[in-house]
Amino acid sequence: YGWTAEWSQTPAGLPDVAAAIRERTTDVLVEYAVGPECQLGDYLDVLDSRPRPDLAQLRITPTQYGRRVATRRTRKDVDSFLEVLQDRNIKQNLLIQSGRDIQELYRLIEADMITDPLVTLRLGAREGAVATPLTLIALTDAIPDSADVFVGATGPNQFPLTTQALFLGTHIRVGMADNRYLGYEQPVEHNARLVQRVAEVVSHSERSLAEEATALLDLT
């Protein structure tokens, strides 16, 4: 998301982050994401900078954030942007935050805009569905079987719901973009600690950590 130390978003800084990662390793997938207020044209400018990311997250419906602010994003905008990502060989990660997003996902599949989609179901966002176990079950059940699904949740919901999602058979994602605490009054300083905690949960389940995410997500 291009967060700064002051927790403001600067999408223009994403290429610098990607370059720093690539200088250190090629074994990490780089994904870009922007806030709802970012215009798709500005997002495209960032995606065209080098190095390009492996994945790009895309909101597929208009988003209301705050009390009176809503994004202006039409179906034509989304369809055109998906074509841009495909032309640049960037895997699209479609953000699902409500049943409305799932309806749009079905539309894209039926229109042959996407096949075997990669989606992230994010619960607890202020502009999305509430983060409850029943919401997680209902929305994951509604997502097409052909999709690879990641589940994330905000704040204190992150670990309970991602643990539940693990046993529902989805992939899971955690990070400081959604949660800045490891536990009650325990602020976390690095994403690595959140990932480590999830890895510990996985070690006690019947699931295993992916050793080659590039092949799993059909990235070339």
C-alpha positions, 0 to 999 in steps of 0.5 A: 500500500505504500504506507509511510512511517506516519501511516499515510499512503503514497502509491508513488513510493511503491516502486522504491519498495519493490526495488529494495525487495528485489535487491535483497531477494527474488524469492518474494512475490511483490504485490501492489495495492492502493487505497480507494481514493487512488484514481486508476490512472495514477495506479497505472502510472505506478504499475508502469514503473520499474520494477513491475510487481508480480500482482496488483490488487484491484477494487472491482466496485465503487467504494464509499469511505468516510461519511460522504466520499465515494469513488467514481469507478465504473464497470468500464473502468474495471474492465479496461484496467483488467485488460491493462494488467493482462497485457502487462502480465501482472496477475490481478488480485480482486478485492472482495469486501461484500456480496456486491463484490462477489456479484461483480466477480461472477459478471467478470467470469461470465463475460470471459474477462477473467478465468481462474481468478485470484481474490482476497476476501477482506472482512472488517473494513469500514466500507465492507462486511462485518467481521464475524465467523458467519459472514466468513462462512457465507462469503467464502461459500458464495465465491466461485469454486474456480477462484484461489481465495485469500482471507484477511481481516482487520484489527482484533479480528485478524487472527480469529478469522484467518485461523477459521479460514485456514480450516475452511480450506482457503489461503490466509493473509496477515499484515500491518496494513490491517492489524498493528497489534500482536495481542492486547496492548502488544503493538507489532513492529514488523510484518514478520512477527504477524506472519510467524504467528500464522505459521505457528498456527499452520504447523498445528493444522493439517495444512502446510506452508507453500514452498513455491507460491509462484507456481501455486498462483500460476505466475510466470 
